[in-house]
Amino acid sequence: MCYTTSSFIAICISLLKGVTVRPVNKLAYALLAIFLGGLGIHHFYAGKTGMGILFLLFSWTCIPSLVGFIQGIVALTKKEDVDGNILV
């Protein structure tokens, strides 16, 4: 995998903050977020199980659906690396 300098800096900053950053396929993540985001499936796919469970618990409020849709659109606007992955 080949990352740009800004991606490398983002990984370093997230490691200092204690946040896990993982490369995932851009198209798969965006489609999961847009269509199944209300259930948090895109968070499970990205390895963020805690957020996935939180989305699943609050799925009855429809708020996670709106947030998932927005996260999917944001993922589509991110630049991917050579392999088509983005950092989430």
C-alpha positions as CSV (number, residue, x, y, z in Angstrom):
1,M,0.0,0.0,0.0
2,C,1.2,3.5,-0.7
3,Y,0.0,6.4,1.5
4,T,0.4,10.1,0.9
5,T,2.2,12.3,3.4
6,S,-1.1,13.6,4.7
7,S,-2.4,10.0,5.3
8,F,0.8,9.2,7.2
9,I,0.4,12.3,9.3
10,A,-3.2,11.4,10.0
11,I,-2.2,7.9,11.1
12,C,0.5,9.3,13.4
13,I,-1.9,11.8,15.0
14,S,-4.6,9.2,15.6
15,L,-2.0,6.8,17.2
16,L,-1.1,9.6,19.6
17,K,-4.7,10.2,20.4
18,G,-5.3,6.5,20.9
19,V,-7.8,6.3,18.0
20,T,-7.6,3.3,15.7
21,V,-7.3,4.1,12.0
22,R,-7.8,1.3,9.5
23,P,-7.7,1.4,5.7
24,V,-10.9,0.0,4.2
25,N,-12.2,-0.2,0.6
26,K,-13.8,3.2,-0.2
27,L,-16.7,1.9,-2.3
28,A,-17.6,-1.0,0.0
29,Y,-17.5,1.3,3.1
30,A,-19.5,4.1,1.4
31,L,-22.2,1.7,0.1
32,L,-22.5,0.0,3.5
33,A,-22.8,3.4,5.2
34,I,-25.5,4.7,2.8
35,F,-27.7,1.6,2.6
36,L,-27.1,-0.1,6.0
37,G,-25.7,2.7,8.0
38,G,-28.7,2.8,10.3
39,L,-27.6,-0.6,11.7
40,G,-23.9,0.4,12.0
41,I,-22.7,-2.3,9.5
42,H,-20.1,0.1,8.1
43,H,-18.6,0.5,11.5
44,F,-18.4,-3.3,12.0
45,Y,-16.7,-3.5,8.5
46,A,-14.1,-0.9,9.6
47,G,-13.3,-2.7,12.8
48,K,-15.0,-0.3,15.1
49,T,-17.2,-2.7,16.9
50,G,-18.1,-0.3,19.8
51,M,-19.6,2.3,17.4
52,G,-21.3,-0.5,15.5
53,I,-23.1,-1.7,18.6
54,L,-24.0,1.9,19.5
55,F,-25.6,2.4,16.1
56,L,-27.4,-0.9,16.4
57,L,-28.8,0.0,19.9
58,F,-30.1,3.4,18.7
59,S,-31.3,2.2,15.3
60,W,-34.9,2.5,16.4
61,T,-34.5,6.4,16.6
62,C,-33.5,6.7,12.9
63,I,-30.7,9.0,13.9
64,P,-28.0,6.5,13.0
65,S,-29.6,6.2,9.5
66,L,-29.1,9.9,8.9
67,V,-25.6,9.8,10.4
68,G,-24.7,6.7,8.3
69,F,-25.9,8.4,5.1
70,I,-23.8,11.4,5.8
71,Q,-20.8,9.3,6.6
72,G,-21.2,7.4,3.4
73,I,-21.3,10.7,1.4
74,V,-18.2,11.9,3.2
75,A,-16.4,8.6,2.5
76,L,-17.2,9.1,-1.2
77,T,-15.5,12.5,-1.2
78,K,-12.3,11.2,0.4
79,K,-9.3,10.5,-1.7
80,E,-8.3,6.9,-1.9
81,D,-4.8,5.4,-2.1
82,V,-3.5,3.3,-5.0
83,D,-5.4,0.3,-3.8
84,G,-8.7,2.1,-3.6
85,N,-8.6,2.3,0.2
86,I,-9.5,5.2,2.6
87,L,-8.6,5.7,6.2
88,V,-11.5,5.6,8.7
